[in-house]
Structure formats: structure tokens, C-alpha cells
Amino acid sequence: MSNTVVKKTLLSLAIAGAATLAQADVVIGVAGPHTGAYAAFGEQLWKGAEQAAADINANGGINGEMIELVKADDACEPKQAVSVANRLVDSDGALAVVGHFCSSSSIPASRIYEEAGVLMVTPASTSPTLTDQGLSNVFRVCGRDDQQGDVAASYIIDTLGAKRIAIIHDKDTYGKGLADATKATLNAYGLEEVMYEGLTRGEKDFNALITKIRSVDADVVYFGGLHSEAGPLVRQLREQGSKAIFMSGDGIVSDEFVSVAGSPDYVDGVLMTFGADPTSYPAGKAVVQGFRDKGFEPEGYVLYSYTAMQVVAAALSNNNLDPVKAAEWLQSHSVDTAMGKKTFNDKGDLTVSDYVMYEWDAQGKYHQVN
């Protein structure tokens, strides 16, 4: 046994032992942007994990121990993600983490969890870099940006027949990574973009950028980033008279996209890539109905977070609450979840990705494109 494995095992046993002495609960962190501009996504992660933990606890918990959730707010800031990761490990005694949301947070946090022997399952971080690091403790129940970019580029070429593509990104790990993945596939098919530029997160005035987009006569504007910038960008495009099709990725899969755009009229016709409707899985029918009975629609990443919690619980329950062994177990076992059976490869990625295209309508709702 290598020194690294011994260190991880001892650390995980120490964490588990400390948790047992202090309390009977299994502490699991839910890490994401619980405050700030991207708090809508943190709320999605929390709602899903919270309901999954409640359902698991109602059925006896994990090996008879109850799940205790700890909310860890990283605000989608890498430095803050490192801080909350250290807190989850050192102070809270977390055995596992559901999160983070932003890839730029997940990547540095994952190294802290790996060093401490803590299991990490993200519902939403799609950057290939996260799992390409080769860390044994990291898994995700969503797809990768290179897979998402392939779907977007293929749709642009095969379905839209577009020729003049302006690619914009928010300079972040996720946004730029997604834009670059889409660009790479477009270029591989022989289609060169007419514009490639970055904007700054938090920026609200895009008039100069839109003037450039209009000057290159783009028929598609592809944006890699989150709803907080996508909303104002598409609104200002329309206000300046641009008829270009606006397309983005799973960073806009929130009703907040409509709010920050200012009106459903502005998002009408916007296209986005996201996983096949998570509410449509037969295995999750009762879970979805449970949310709806409470007057809550499980949009976006709610069911991904629910699924991530199920994966964590299954792995820990089959390995006597040892997070290191739980990670090893996930490399060779499938887990039945509200989104169907999930199986992982040796990187921690899903063996099957299901990205499809969605379109927003004039009522401010999105639906899968046939």
C-alpha cells in the first residue's frame, strides 16, 4: 500500500472517528454559491440535497446514522471555495461533499478534499479539468463541457445552418471552457468564428461589445457563461436590433435568466444545452411529485443535487462510512437514482452523457427541442 493511500485511509478513519465521538450524524457538506449573483444555483443544489437527505433519513439514514447537512457558501469564488473546503474538512468533519457548482470553485476545493480523503460528488461542475486531474475522490453526475460543446456546435451547423458565429465568454473556467469546447468542434468541422471575445463577470453594459457583434453580421451569438451576464447581454442585443440567434449552455438553466433579462420577450427563442429533462425519469417520478406537492418546481440542478446525495449515501453505506473506500467502490459499482442508474468511469465521469438542446419561449419557460 502506497504512502498516499495509507495517509488517506488514516485521515478518513480519523475524521470518521471524530464524528462518531462528537455526534451520531453523518456530516455532508452542500457547497455552492448560496449568496451573491449566482445564489439561484446554490438554492437549486440545497433544495435537492436537503430533500434527498430527508428522504434517506426517513428510511433509516446511512447504516442507521442520520445525515446532517452543512451549507458551505463559496459564492462561486475560488479563494472562498478553498476556505469553505478547509472548514468542511477541519471544523465540520464532513465525510462527503455535494458540490461545488462553479468549476472554478470545484477544481481547487477538490484537491483539499482529496488530501483529506473526503468524497466529492458535484451535481453541476462541467469543466473537463476537474476530472482530468486524476483525483480518486472526485465524481460528477452531470456531463462535461467538451460533450456539451459538441452538441452545441453540431446543432449550429446541422440544424441552424449558421455561417457567421460570434463566440463570447465570461473569462471564467466554466464559461471560457464551454466556449472553447464549442469553438473547437466548430473549427474541426471547418467553420471559423467571425468573432471571439471575453467579457467580465458582473459587467452590465455590453453596448460596445454588441456594436462589434453587429459589425461582423453574426447570425449566431454563442455565450459561455452564467445567466447573470447572459440576461443583460441578450436584452441589449435585442434592444439594438440584432436578430442573431442567441445560444448558451447549462449556466442559464434558471428562472433567474428571465428576471435579469428583464422580460420573457427578450429570452424568447434563446437556445441552450442541458441534460435530458431530469424530471422525466421514471425512477424519479415520486420525487418530482413530492416537490410539486410542496409547490416547488425542481428546475435546473435540483434533481442533479438529489441524485448526487443518493450517490454519496450509497457509496458510504456500502463501505462502513469510509469515504476513501466509498470512492473506490464507485469506480466499479452503479447507483440507482432519481435520474436512473448512474455508472462512472475511472476519471469519475458518467459513462453516458445526455446533453440535448432546449429553447426558451415567450412565457419565460424552457422546453426540450425535438
Secondary structure, DSSP 8 states (H G I E B T S, - for coil): --HHHHHHHHHHHHHHHHHHHH-SSEEEEEEE--SSTTHHHHHHHHHHHHHHHHHHHHTTTBTTB-EEEEEEE-TT-HHHHHHHHHHHHHTS--SEEEE-SSHHHHHHHHHHHHHHT-EEEESS---HHHHHT--TTEEESS--HHHHHHHHHHIIIIIS----EEEEE-SSHHHHHHHHHHHHHHHHTT---SEEEE--TT----HHHHHHHHHTT-SEEEEES-HHHHHHHHHHHHHTT---EEEE-GGG-STHHHHHHSSHHHHTT-EEEEES-GGG-GGGHHHHHHHHHTT----TTHHHHHHHHHHHHHHHHTTTT-HHHHHHHHTT--EEETTEEE-B-TTS-BS---EEEEEE-TTS-EEE--
